[in-house]
Amino acid sequence: MSEDSVANLPDSLTLDESFRAAFYMVLQYLELKQEPSEDIVLLTQYLWTDSARWQDWLEAVRRALSDGGLADPDHEGVYKDRPDMPYVPKGGRA
């Protein structure tokens, strides 16, 4: 990530701001795809309409704060030190 790309951004976000940022990231991805997968469409619908989304978001934040830095936004494969792992299963490290 270049220094210019983060120059005008805050060092931290509130829970609400970070949820909205994640929401817009999903929308941006959806807009890039001519034929998005059903999973992405369902995720977008969930983020728009599911009443449990806020509690699910809070749980995701708790996981992010306790994963020891496993999910690394600066690492190409997202999960540093685990290029073989496409996701972290619920309950922690694989």
Z-matrix of the N, CA and C atoms (Angstrom, degrees):
N
C 1 1.441
C 2 1.517 1 108.34
N 3 1.309 2 116.69 1 128.64
C 4 1.452 3 119.30 2 -178.05
C 5 1.520 4 111.14 3 -78.40
N 6 1.321 5 114.75 4 155.18
C 7 1.468 6 120.71 5 179.09
C 8 1.520 7 110.89 6 -61.70
N 9 1.341 8 116.84 7 -37.47
C 10 1.467 9 120.95 8 179.85
C 11 1.525 10 112.35 9 -63.15
N 12 1.335 11 117.41 10 -33.41
C 13 1.458 12 120.00 11 -175.99
C 14 1.523 13 113.07 12 -72.06
N 15 1.314 14 117.83 13 -16.04
C 16 1.463 15 120.42 14 179.61
C 17 1.527 16 112.57 15 -117.57
N 18 1.315 17 117.02 16 3.37
C 19 1.467 18 121.11 17 -173.48
C 20 1.520 19 113.72 18 -57.36
N 21 1.319 20 118.75 19 -38.52
C 22 1.459 21 121.28 20 -176.37
C 23 1.519 22 113.32 21 -103.48
N 24 1.313 23 116.90 22 18.45
C 25 1.463 24 120.68 23 -179.78
C 26 1.521 25 110.54 24 -105.64
N 27 1.329 26 117.17 25 149.78
C 28 1.464 27 119.55 26 178.40
C 29 1.525 28 110.76 27 -70.61
N 30 1.326 29 116.67 28 159.81
C 31 1.462 30 121.64 29 177.51
C 32 1.517 31 112.11 30 -72.42
N 33 1.323 32 116.77 31 -24.57
C 34 1.463 33 119.77 32 -179.13
C 35 1.522 34 109.78 33 -145.36
N 36 1.327 35 115.22 34 162.58
C 37 1.459 36 122.92 35 179.55
C 38 1.527 37 109.28 36 -127.09
N 39 1.312 38 116.13 37 154.95
C 40 1.458 39 120.18 38 171.68
C 41 1.530 40 108.14 39 -73.78
N 42 1.309 41 116.98 40 169.43
C 43 1.466 42 120.09 41 176.50
C 44 1.527 43 110.59 42 -59.75
N 45 1.325 44 116.33 43 -41.91
C 46 1.460 45 120.99 44 179.77
C 47 1.528 46 111.00 45 -64.35
N 48 1.321 47 117.21 46 -45.64
C 49 1.462 48 121.08 47 179.68
C 50 1.530 49 111.30 48 -63.40
N 51 1.322 50 116.59 49 -40.24
C 52 1.463 51 119.11 50 -178.96
C 53 1.530 52 111.32 51 -70.01
N 54 1.339 53 117.05 52 -34.63
C 55 1.468 54 119.77 53 175.06
C 56 1.524 55 109.66 54 -62.27
N 57 1.332 56 116.21 55 -47.31
C 58 1.460 57 120.04 56 -179.81
C 59 1.530 58 111.13 57 -62.07
N 60 1.323 59 117.33 58 -38.56
C 61 1.463 60 120.51 59 178.11
C 62 1.528 61 110.65 60 -62.85
N 63 1.322 62 117.04 61 -44.33
C 64 1.467 63 120.45 62 178.48
C 65 1.526 64 110.21 63 -63.95
N 66 1.317 65 116.81 64 -41.02
C 67 1.459 66 121.84 65 177.90
C 68 1.534 67 110.44 66 -58.27
N 69 1.335 68 116.33 67 -47.85
C 70 1.462 69 119.63 68 -179.92
C 71 1.526 70 112.03 69 -67.69
N 72 1.309 71 117.55 70 -30.41
C 73 1.460 72 119.72 71 176.38
C 74 1.531 73 110.00 72 -64.49
N 75 1.334 74 116.65 73 -42.36
C 76 1.469 75 120.13 74 176.99
C 77 1.527 76 110.16 75 -63.77
N 78 1.337 77 117.66 76 -43.42
C 79 1.468 78 120.54 77 178.32
C 80 1.526 79 111.66 78 -61.70
N 81 1.338 80 116.98 79 -42.06
C 82 1.471 81 120.53 80 178.00
C 83 1.518 82 110.71 81 -59.44
N 84 1.332 83 116.21 82 -43.27
C 85 1.462 84 120.17 83 179.40
C 86 1.527 85 110.00 84 -63.65
N 87 1.326 86 116.23 85 -43.84
C 88 1.457 87 121.42 86 179.70
C 89 1.532 88 110.65 87 -60.59
N 90 1.312 89 117.20 88 -40.49
C 91 1.457 90 121.77 89 -179.81
C 92 1.533 91 112.35 90 -67.42
N 93 1.330 92 117.79 91 -26.05
C 94 1.467 93 121.57 92 179.92
C 95 1.525 94 112.78 93 -75.44
N 96 1.301 95 116.36 94 -25.11
C 97 1.465 96 121.31 95 -174.17
C 98 1.519 97 111.19 96 -91.38
N 99 1.336 98 115.71 97 130.55
C 100 1.464 99 119.06 98 175.25
C 101 1.521 100 110.46 99 -72.33
N 102 1.323 101 115.41 100 -39.19
C 103 1.460 102 120.97 101 178.79
C 104 1.525 103 108.04 102 -130.46
N 105 1.341 104 116.95 103 81.02
C 106 1.464 105 119.51 104 -177.54
C 107 1.526 106 111.41 105 -65.09
N 108 1.319 107 114.74 106 151.05
C 109 1.460 108 118.96 107 178.50
C 110 1.524 109 109.69 108 -67.18
N 111 1.295 110 114.83 109 156.06
C 112 1.466 111 120.51 110 179.67
C 113 1.526 112 110.90 111 -59.87
N 114 1.339 113 116.74 112 -34.18
C 115 1.461 114 120.31 113 179.63
C 116 1.523 115 112.29 114 -61.03
N 117 1.324 116 117.26 115 -42.45
C 118 1.462 117 121.19 116 179.90
C 119 1.531 118 110.03 117 -68.25
N 120 1.314 119 116.91 118 -40.38
C 121 1.466 120 120.34 119 177.08
C 122 1.523 121 109.95 120 -61.81
N 123 1.332 122 116.79 121 -44.60
C 124 1.468 123 120.13 122 179.02
C 125 1.529 124 111.82 123 -65.45
N 126 1.339 125 117.25 124 -38.74
C 127 1.464 126 120.38 125 176.49
C 128 1.524 127 110.32 126 -61.15
N 129 1.312 128 116.70 127 -43.30
C 130 1.463 129 120.46 128 179.20
C 131 1.526 130 110.82 129 -62.88
N 132 1.317 131 116.91 130 -44.23
C 133 1.469 132 120.12 131 177.56
C 134 1.525 133 110.81 132 -61.81
N 135 1.314 134 116.59 133 -41.94
C 136 1.468 135 121.41 134 177.78
C 137 1.530 136 110.67 135 -59.60
N 138 1.331 137 116.96 136 -45.87
C 139 1.464 138 120.33 137 -179.47
C 140 1.525 139 112.17 138 -64.92
N 141 1.321 140 117.20 139 -28.45
C 142 1.460 141 121.15 140 178.55
C 143 1.522 142 112.34 141 -79.97
N 144 1.339 143 117.51 142 -37.38
C 145 1.462 144 118.65 143 -163.01
C 146 1.523 145 117.38 144 -124.12
N 147 1.303 146 119.32 145 -22.03
C 148 1.465 147 120.28 146 -172.13
C 149 1.525 148 111.26 147 -75.03
N 150 1.316 149 116.21 148 126.08
C 151 1.469 150 120.47 149 -177.49
C 152 1.528 151 112.42 150 -68.35
N 153 1.324 152 118.05 151 -17.51
C 154 1.467 153 121.16 152 179.43
C 155 1.526 154 112.53 153 -86.88
N 156 1.322 155 117.71 154 -2.97
C 157 1.467 156 119.99 155 -172.94
C 158 1.519 157 113.32 156 -58.93
N 159 1.327 158 118.68 157 -36.48
C 160 1.465 159 119.86 158 -178.59
C 161 1.520 160 110.97 159 -68.26
N 162 1.316 161 117.81 160 -44.91
C 163 1.465 162 120.41 161 177.68
C 164 1.529 163 110.65 162 -64.48
N 165 1.317 164 117.08 163 -38.54
C 166 1.466 165 120.84 164 176.16
C 167 1.527 166 110.71 165 -63.89
N 168 1.332 167 116.55 166 -38.72
C 169 1.465 168 120.87 167 177.58
C 170 1.523 169 110.02 168 -63.49
N 171 1.328 170 117.13 169 -45.03
C 172 1.464 171 120.07 170 179.47
C 173 1.523 172 111.14 171 -60.65
N 174 1.327 173 116.90 172 -39.13
C 175 1.471 174 120.48 173 177.32
C 176 1.526 175 110.55 174 -65.25
N 177 1.327 176 117.16 175 -39.06
C 178 1.468 177 120.50 176 177.50
C 179 1.523 178 110.59 177 -64.13
N 180 1.326 179 117.28 178 -39.51
C 181 1.469 180 120.85 179 177.67
C 182 1.527 181 109.74 180 -63.78
N 183 1.321 182 116.87 181 -42.97
C 184 1.480 183 119.90 182 177.94
C 185 1.530 184 110.65 183 -59.13
N 186 1.332 185 116.85 184 -42.48
C 187 1.470 186 120.75 185 178.84
C 188 1.521 187 110.76 186 -63.64
N 189 1.324 188 116.22 187 -42.48
C 190 1.465 189 120.10 188 -179.61
C 191 1.526 190 111.34 189 -63.57
N 192 1.320 191 116.52 190 -36.33
C 193 1.464 192 120.27 191 -179.34
C 194 1.526 193 112.61 192 -75.13
N 195 1.326 194 116.72 193 -18.76
C 196 1.462 195 119.07 194 -176.05
C 197 1.527 196 113.82 195 -113.46
N 198 1.336 197 118.59 196 6.63
C 199 1.467 198 119.37 197 -174.86
C 200 1.526 199 114.03 198 -86.57
N 201 1.331 200 117.25 199 3.63
C 202 1.464 201 119.73 200 178.83
C 203 1.518 202 113.32 201 69.13
N 204 1.319 203 117.68 202 21.79
C 205 1.456 204 120.68 203 179.24
C 206 1.509 205 114.01 204 82.77
N 207 1.320 206 117.37 205 15.91
C 208 1.465 207 120.99 206 -177.67
C 209 1.531 208 111.86 207 -60.15
N 210 1.326 209 117.64 208 -46.29
C 211 1.464 210 121.22 209 177.76
C 212 1.524 211 107.65 210 -84.89
N 213 1.317 212 116.05 211 106.64
C 214 1.464 213 122.01 212 -172.05
C 215 1.524 214 110.50 213 -113.88
N 216 1.346 215 118.96 214 112.05
C 217 1.461 216 120.53 215 -177.42
C 218 1.528 217 113.80 216 -66.02
N 219 1.317 218 118.54 217 -17.43
C 220 1.462 219 121.38 218 179.81
C 221 1.521 220 112.75 219 -92.40
N 222 1.319 221 117.90 220 -2.44
C 223 1.460 222 122.75 221 -179.26
C 224 1.517 223 108.93 222 -99.30
N 225 1.311 224 116.79 223 133.38
C 226 1.462 225 122.17 224 -175.42
C 227 1.517 226 113.29 225 -53.40
N 228 1.321 227 117.90 226 -40.87
C 229 1.456 228 121.31 227 -177.93
C 230 1.513 229 113.15 228 -90.99
N 231 1.297 230 118.72 229 7.81
C 232 1.465 231 127.59 230 -178.23
C 233 1.520 232 111.69 231 70.84
N 234 1.317 233 119.23 232 -48.41
C 235 1.457 234 120.92 233 -178.78
C 236 1.519 235 109.65 234 -94.77
N 237 1.326 236 116.89 235 100.62
C 238 1.455 237 119.79 236 -177.96
C 239 1.526 238 110.09 237 -64.70
N 240 1.265 239 116.01 238 148.54
C 241 1.461 240 124.01 239 179.24
C 242 1.527 241 113.15 240 64.85
N 243 1.322 242 118.72 241 7.51
C 244 1.463 243 121.57 242 179.47
C 245 1.531 244 110.22 243 -141.52
N 246 1.337 245 118.41 244 63.80
C 247 1.462 246 119.42 245 -178.12
C 248 1.523 247 113.13 246 -63.16
N 249 1.331 248 116.87 247 -18.31
C 250 1.456 249 121.24 248 -179.26
C 251 1.518 250 113.07 249 -83.76
N 252 1.325 251 117.71 250 -7.46
C 253 1.460 252 120.58 251 -171.36
C 254 1.528 253 111.24 252 -106.51
N 255 1.346 254 118.22 253 109.01
C 256 1.453 255 120.43 254 -178.93
C 257 1.521 256 113.89 255 -76.92
N 258 1.315 257 118.13 256 -16.01
C 259 1.461 258 121.34 257 178.17
C 260 1.516 259 109.06 258 -159.23
N 261 1.318 260 116.00 259 164.90
C 262 1.463 261 121.11 260 175.63
C 263 1.522 262 106.66 261 -102.35
N 264 1.317 263 118.27 262 118.39
C 265 1.454 264 119.34 263 179.78
C 266 1.518 265 111.15 264 -66.98
N 267 1.318 266 116.33 265 152.44
C 268 1.454 267 120.56 266 178.37
C 269 1.519 268 108.51 267 -57.03
N 270 1.296 269 115.25 268 135.17
C 271 1.446 270 119.72 269 -178.40
C 272 1.516 271 112.89 270 104.75
N 273 1.330 272 117.56 271 -3.84
C 274 1.460 273 118.90 272 174.60
C 275 1.501 274 114.19 273 121.04
N 276 1.325 275 114.13 274 -152.69
C 277 1.469 276 121.40 275 -174.16
C 278 1.509 277 111.45 276 -72.59
N 279 1.307 278 113.32 277 148.71
C 280 1.471 279 119.15 278 178.51
C 281 1.512 280 110.17 279 -80.40
